[in-house]
Amino acid sequence: LERFYARQLRVSPHVLGHSKAHVGRVVAELVRAAKAQGLQPGPLALSLRGDFVRIGSAYEQHKVRSPDCFDILVPLRLAPHLEPQPRCADGPGPCGAFVCGLRARDGWTRRCRPFAEGFCVELQGRSHLSSGLVLRWFQGHLQRCLGAVRYRLQERCRVSLSACPGQPPTLHILPCSDYVCCHISMAVRLIPAIPLGDALYLTALPPEGLHGSLPPEALWGLNASRHEQRLLGWLKEQAPASSCHLKCLQILKGLRDLRRHGLEEPFCSQWGRVLSSYILKTALFSLLLQGPLEAWDERFLVERLEDLVLYLRDCLRKQVLVDFFLGCTSIPEAVALPRFLKEAAPVNLLSAFDGPTLDLVAFQLISTWIQAPHIIRMYSSPRYLRPAPTP
């Protein structure tokens, strides 16, 4: 496991630091240009707030392999007459996710008809902000502003923007100098986000998670990445200096990715969705706060990793893994949560999957752990380590 981590999973802090700095400068240029060339802020327009929020594993110190993919939230400034309308976890909409609508107040759509017609859809007789229409505007707006960024950055890197229907646009950065070690090309997913306050954001739901009779564009998902980062920062302060909790998460993600090579569809895709990075991270959070943090010292790596695998196996068998931040009562008082999260109904992250699928994933998870040395040897050739093509 140590060799597997050192040779295949560990990201060089030096290279990661250079990559993050480069991404930050390029994204800042693009956001600045998009804000300057955007529509004038007001009740009839969308515009960028002018900042961006770094999220994801690259900024939480549990990135694996190469620092070539990054996630960035780009907050939008929009009309103030839209109010969040959370929906029950067992109500209409995707299972295993917190969903929220942004409903227009009574009479507002008549006064601001151009905005309503350009960015809203009807749901149960009321206008709601459409995530699809917002995403379409965001993609087009960034594409129009890309020329200014490309001109200013032409000596440092080449930049381009790609987008798939229903997906956030991806900014591709190809360095032209030695600023970034090894000339790593980077893909930065730019995610339009609606600020709720208290470092909470609403983002468009992934297309594969949508079903039912509700217009999918009227629903948004909750992003609490900033609070996850705060909890990880608190854990880093409280745990031993040689704590292995992030290494456990990285190794488990690495084993998950290797095991995928020996699985056939459709189970291969289900394996990746059930053991998503967010679900693995949620399981780690839940396990960390159940016992003393001193037990996560580096010398207990194998024991703690086995505990994490067994805990996750039990959750899969019970078909229950509650989102750590929604309605949670076990978060330390030192990590202050906004009232919106505290009062939210708990969400079972596994409710989107049927029992036989979860049982099969649980079986394969234990099998992967038992056969970890064999799987590492079998799938560690360059043929299998080649990154999957970006969708």
ZAMARGU-4260 file (C-alpha; in steps of 0.2 Angstrom, whole numbers, plus 5000, padded with zeros to 4 digits):
<rodrens>
0) 5000/5000/5000 | 5014/5012/5004 | 5023/5009/4987 | 5006/5010/4978 | 5003/5027/4987
5) 5021/5034/4984 | 5022/5028/4965 | 5005/5030/4958 | 4994/5041/4970 | 5004/5054/4979
10) 5004/5071/4970 | 5020/5082/4972 | 5016/5097/4983 | 5028/5107/4972 | 5019/5103/4956
15) 5002/5104/4963 | 5007/5121/4970 | 5013/5128/4954 | 4997/5121/4945 | 4985/5129/4957
20) 4994/5145/4956 | 4993/5145/4937 | 4975/5140/4937 | 4971/5154/4949 | 4979/5167/4938
25) 4971/5161/4922 | 4953/5159/4930 | 4955/5176/4938 | 4959/5184/4921 | 4943/5176/4913
30) 4931/5180/4927 | 4938/5198/4927 | 4935/5199/4909 | 4918/5191/4910 | 4912/5203/4924
35) 4919/5218/4914 | 4910/5213/4898 | 4894/5206/4906 | 4877/5214/4906 | 4874/5228/4918
40) 4869/5222/4936 | 4851/5225/4939 | 4834/5216/4940 | 4833/5211/4922 | 4850/5204/4920
45) 4862/5190/4925 | 4880/5195/4929 | 4896/5188/4937 | 4899/5193/4955 | 4918/5195/4951
50) 4926/5181/4962 | 4928/5162/4961 | 4928/5148/4974 | 4941/5134/4973 | 4934/5117/4978
55) 4937/5099/4976 | 4951/5087/4980 | 4965/5097/4973 | 4961/5111/4986 | 4958/5098/5000
60) 4974/5089/4999 | 4967/5072/4994 | 4970/5073/4975 | 4977/5057/4967 | 4989/5055/4953
65) 4991/5071/4942 | 4986/5089/4946 | 4977/5091/4929 | 4959/5093/4934 | 4952/5107/4945
70) 4934/5112/4950 | 4930/5131/4952 | 4913/5139/4957 | 4909/5155/4949 | 4896/5164/4959
75) 4883/5174/4949 | 4874/5190/4954 | 4856/5189/4950 | 4839/5197/4954 | 4835/5198/4973
80) 4817/5193/4971 | 4820/5174/4970 | 4818/5164/4986 | 4825/5146/4989 | 4812/5133/4991
85) 4820/5117/4998 | 4811/5100/4993 | 4809/5085/5004 | 4822/5071/5001 | 4808/5059/4998
90) 4798/5071/4987 | 4799/5074/4968 | 4816/5075/4960 | 4832/5065/4961 | 4835/5053/4975
95) 4850/5054/4986 | 4852/5073/4984 | 4847/5089/4992 | 4836/5098/4979 | 4830/5116/4979
100) 4820/5127/4968 | 4823/5146/4966 | 4805/5153/4965 | 4800/5170/4960 | 4790/5180/4972
105) 4772/5184/4968 | 4770/5198/4955 | 4789/5199/4952 | 4788/5190/4935 | 4775/5203/4928
110) 4787/5218/4933 | 4803/5209/4926 | 4795/5200/4912 | 4812/5200/4901 | 4821/5191/4915
115) 4807/5179/4918 | 4806/5175/4899 | 4825/5173/4897 | 4830/5163/4913 | 4814/5155/4921
120) 4803/5140/4918 | 4786/5137/4925 | 4783/5124/4939 | 4767/5121/4947 | 4760/5138/4941
125) 4775/5148/4948 | 4791/5154/4939 | 4807/5146/4944 | 4825/5150/4939 | 4831/5138/4926
130) 4848/5130/4929 | 4848/5125/4911 | 4845/5142/4904 | 4857/5150/4916 | 4871/5137/4911
135) 4868/5141/4893 | 4870/5159/4896 | 4885/5156/4907 | 4894/5146/4893 | 4890/5158/4879
140) 4896/5173/4890 | 4912/5165/4894 | 4915/5160/4876 | 4913/5178/4871 | 4925/5184/4884
145) 4938/5171/4880 | 4946/5182/4867 | 4952/5195/4879 | 4960/5181/4890 | 4968/5172/4876
150) 4977/5188/4870 | 4983/5193/4887 | 4989/5175/4891 | 4996/5170/4874 | 5015/5171/4880
155) 5011/5160/4895 | 4998/5147/4889 | 4985/5143/4877 | 4967/5142/4883 | 4951/5136/4875
160) 4934/5132/4882 | 4923/5117/4878 | 4906/5113/4884 | 4894/5098/4883 | 4875/5100/4884
165) 4869/5101/4902 | 4887/5101/4909 | 4897/5116/4915 | 4910/5122/4903 | 4928/5116/4904
170) 4943/5128/4902 | 4958/5120/4895 | 4975/5127/4899 | 4991/5122/4890 | 5007/5130/4897
175) 5019/5137/4884 | 5033/5140/4897 | 5042/5132/4911 | 5030/5141/4924 | 5021/5124/4927
180) 5033/5110/4930 | 5033/5096/4916 | 5021/5107/4905 | 5005/5098/4913 | 4990/5103/4903
185) 4975/5107/4915 | 4956/5105/4913 | 4947/5117/4924 | 4928/5114/4926 | 4919/5131/4929
190) 4903/5129/4938 | 4890/5143/4939 | 4884/5145/4957 | 4870/5154/4965 | 4875/5161/4982
195) 4864/5157/4996 | 4874/5166/5009 | 4885/5158/5023 | 4897/5150/5010 | 4883/5140/5003
200) 4879/5139/4984 | 4866/5131/4973 | 4873/5122/4957 | 4865/5113/4942 | 4861/5095/4945
205) 4870/5082/4934 | 4859/5076/4920 | 4860/5058/4925 | 4852/5062/4942 | 4836/5069/4935
210) 4820/5060/4933 | 4802/5061/4937 | 4788/5073/4932 | 4796/5089/4937 | 4805/5100/4925
215) 4823/5096/4929 | 4829/5113/4925 | 4819/5120/4939 | 4829/5111/4952 | 4846/5115/4959
220) 4858/5105/4970 | 4867/5112/4986 | 4886/5114/4987 | 4893/5115/5004 | 4912/5113/4999
225) 4918/5128/5009 | 4911/5120/5025 | 4919/5103/5020 | 4936/5113/5018 | 4933/5121/5036
230) 4930/5104/5043 | 4946/5096/5035 | 4955/5111/5042 | 4949/5108/5059 | 4953/5090/5058
235) 4971/5094/5052 | 4973/5105/5068 | 4966/5092/5080 | 4974/5076/5073 | 4992/5071/5075
240) 5004/5079/5064 | 5007/5062/5056 | 4989/5058/5054 | 4985/5046/5039 | 4966/5050/5037
245) 4969/5059/5020 | 4981/5045/5014 | 4967/5033/5018 | 4955/5042/5007 | 4968/5043/4993
250) 4972/5025/4994 | 4954/5020/4994 | 4950/5031/4979 | 4965/5023/4970 | 4959/5005/4974
255) 4942/5010/4968 | 4949/5016/4951 | 4960/5001/4949 | 4946/4989/4952 | 4935/4997/4939
260) 4947/4989/4926 | 4941/4972/4929 | 4922/4976/4929 | 4910/4975/4915 | 4896/4987/4911
265) 4883/4992/4918 | 4891/4987/4934 | 4907/4996/4931 | 4897/5013/4930 | 4887/5009/4945
270) 4903/5005/4955 | 4910/5022/4951 | 4894/5031/4956 | 4891/5022/4972 | 4909/5024/4977
275) 4910/5042/4972 | 4923/5053/4980 | 4909/5062/4989 | 4902/5046/4997 | 4920/5040/5001
280) 4923/5057/5010 | 4907/5057/5019 | 4911/5040/5026 | 4928/5046/5031 | 4920/5061/5040
285) 4908/5050/5049 | 4921/5037/5055 | 4934/5051/5060 | 4922/5058/5073 | 4918/5042/5081
290) 4934/5039/5090 | 4950/5047/5096 | 4960/5056/5082 | 4976/5050/5090 | 4971/5033/5083
295) 4974/5039/5065 | 4993/5041/5067 | 5003/5035/5052 | 5008/5019/5060 | 4990/5013/5061
300) 4987/5016/5042 | 4982/4998/5038 | 4971/4997/5053 | 4962/5013/5049 | 4960/5009/5031
305) 4952/4993/5035 | 4940/5001/5047 | 4935/5013/5033 | 4932/4999/5021 | 4922/4989/5034
310) 4912/5005/5039 | 4908/5008/5021 | 4903/4990/5018 | 4891/4991/5033 | 4883/5007/5026
315) 4881/4998/5009 | 4873/4983/5017 | 4861/4994/5027 | 4858/5005/5012 | 4860/5021/5022
320) 4874/5034/5022 | 4867/5051/5028 | 4875/5066/5021 | 4887/5073/5034 | 4881/5091/5033
325) 4863/5090/5031 | 4854/5089/5047 | 4869/5083/5056 | 4871/5084/5075 | 4889/5076/5077
330) 4899/5091/5069 | 4910/5099/5082 | 4905/5115/5089 | 4921/5123/5083 | 4915/5120/5065
335) 4901/5132/5064 | 4887/5127/5052 | 4874/5139/5045 | 4856/5137/5051 | 4851/5132/5033
340) 4861/5116/5035 | 4856/5113/5053 | 4838/5113/5049 | 4839/5104/5033 | 4831/5087/5032
345) 4844/5072/5032 | 4848/5065/5015 | 4852/5047/5012 | 4866/5047/4999 | 4863/5029/4994
350) 4844/5030/4991 | 4847/5032/4973 | 4853/5014/4971 | 4843/4998/4973 | 4847/4985/4986
355) 4855/4972/4974 | 4867/4985/4967 | 4873/4990/4984 | 4875/4972/4990 | 4886/4969/4975
360) 4896/4984/4978 | 4898/4979/4996 | 4904/4962/4991 | 4916/4969/4978 | 4923/4982/4990
365) 4928/4968/5003 | 4935/4958/4988 | 4945/4972/4982 | 4952/4975/5000 | 4957/4957/5002
370) 4965/4956/4985 | 4973/4973/4986 | 4991/4967/4983 | 4985/4957/4968 | 4975/4971/4960
375) 4989/4983/4962 | 5001/4972/4953 | 4989/4967/4940 | 4982/4984/4935 | 4998/4995/4938
380) 5005/4994/4920 | 5005/5010/4910 | 4991/5003/4900 | 4979/5004/4914 | 4986/5020/4922
385) 4982/5030/4906 | 4969/5043/4911 | 4952/5041/4904 | 4946/5053/4890 | 4937/5069/4897
390) 4919/5068/4893
</rodrens>
